[in-house]
Amino acid sequence: MPKLDTTLGNDPVQFRSIRIPGDGRCLFRSVVHGACLRAGKPSPSGSYEKELADELRAKVIDEFIKRRTDTEWFLEDDFERYVGKMRQTHIWGGEPELLMSSHVLRMPITVYMLDKNSGSLNIIAEYGQEYGKENPIQVLYHGYGHYDVLRIPPAGTETKL
């Protein structure tokens, strides 16, 4: 996708969205792809990204189980049923999985949404702030269950998107 100009808050910003396949793994694919970019690694190939996404999903489920007493109350379903369902690779992830992903990776994750009316980019959620606030994994939520990777250069830098 080409670079897009918009605003973040009141500040002008350029960003690039990297399209992720909508195969039920888009949240996990976006997070692992973003983690690679954050670490300065090249973008993973489609098959490697899928493999990393499935590994992250498994670790996220393990993290849910490890943190059951802290997480059970905010899940929309019976804990065992929810965890069993989330193990299936075609099941979409959401806010609980983003939170657990930040714990598994020990990295901050920022979720953005593009306001279709104003064209501005808005932060809608931040996870893992206890792991730092600098250089978070950035994902773009489209509002209908799909996530893509987002690249926003740090303020004051001229970074190639």
N, C-alpha and C positions, 0 to 999 in steps of 0.2 A: 504494500500500500504506500502511496506517496506521502511525503511529509504534509502535515496539516497544521495550519496556524489557528490558534484559538486563544482563549484566556483561561487562566486558572486563578480563581478569585478575581482580582482586578489586574493581574499581571499577564501580559502577552506571553505565549509559550508555543513552541513547536513540538509536535509529538508525532510518533509513528505507531500505527497499530499493526501488529503482525497477526494475520488470520490463523486461527487454530481450527482444525476440523471439529465438527459437531457430532462426535461419536459417543457421547456420554462421559468422555474423559476430559472435556475442554477445560474445566477448572484445574484439574491436576496437570494437564499438559501446559497450560498457561503458567502455572506456578513453577514447574520444573524448567521450562524454557526461560522464564524470567530469572530464575536462580542462576542459570548458566550465564546469562547476560550480565547479571550483577557481579558474578565472579570473574568476568572478563573472558569467559570461554566462548567459543563459537556456538552459534545456534545449533541445537541438536537436529539430526536428520529426522524425518518422520517416524521411521521405525524405532530409532533410539529414543526419541521423545515419548513415544507410546510406551516403551519399556520402562523408562524413568517414571512416567505417570502412573503406571500400574504398581511400581515399587513404592511410590509415594502414597498411593491409596492404601496399600497394605500397612504401611507404617502409621498412617493416620488412624486406621481402624485400631491398631495396637495401642496408639496414644489414647483413643477414646476409652479403651478397656482399662488402661493404666490409670486414667483420670475419671473413672466411672462416677465416683461420688461427687465430683465437681461438675460433670457434664450431663449426667442422666436427666436432670430436671429441665434442661432447655431443649431437649430433643422432642420432636413432634410425635414420636411413636414410642412404643415399648422399646427399651434399650436393646434387648437381644434381637428383636425383629429389625430395628433400625441398623444395627451393626451388621447383621446378616445380609440385609438388603444392600448396604453400602459396599459390601465386598464384591458385588457384581459390577463388572466393568462398564456396563451400559447405563448405570444409574448415575444421575447428575449429582454433583456436589453443590454445596451452598455455604452459607455463613459458618456453620459448625465445622465444616471441612477446611475452610480457610483458617479459622482459629487454630485447629489442630495442626495444619500444615506449618503455620508459623512456629509452633512448638517443636515439631519434628525437625524442621530445618534450622531452628534457632535464628530466624531472620524475620525482620518486619515485612509485612505485606500491606500494600495500599491498593484499595479498590476504587476505581474511577468510573464515572458514567458521563457520557456526553449529553448535554442538554440540547435536544433537537431544536428547541425554539430559539435559544440564544447562541447556540454553537459553542458554549463554554464547557470546559472540562471541570467536573466537580468531584471532589473526594467524597465517597459515600461511606467508606469504612476503612479502619486501620486496625491491623492485628499485629501482635508480637512487638509492641513498642518497648517491652522490657528487654529486647535484644538489640536495641538501638533505634534511632530514628533516621539515621543517614542511609542513603542508597537503598530504599526498600525495593522488594520485588513489586513490580507495578502491573496490575491487570485491569483490563477494561471490561466492565459488565454492560451488556446490551439491554438488560431489563426483561429479557424473555428466556432466561436460563442459559445464556451463552456468554462465555468469557474468551477474550483474546489477550495477547501479550501487549503491553503498552511500553513504549520507550519515550521517556521525557528526559532530556539532558539536565543535569544539575544546574541550578541557577548560576548565571554568570560564566557558563562555559560554552564554547563553540564545539560541540561534539557532533561527529557525523552520525546521523540517524540512519 
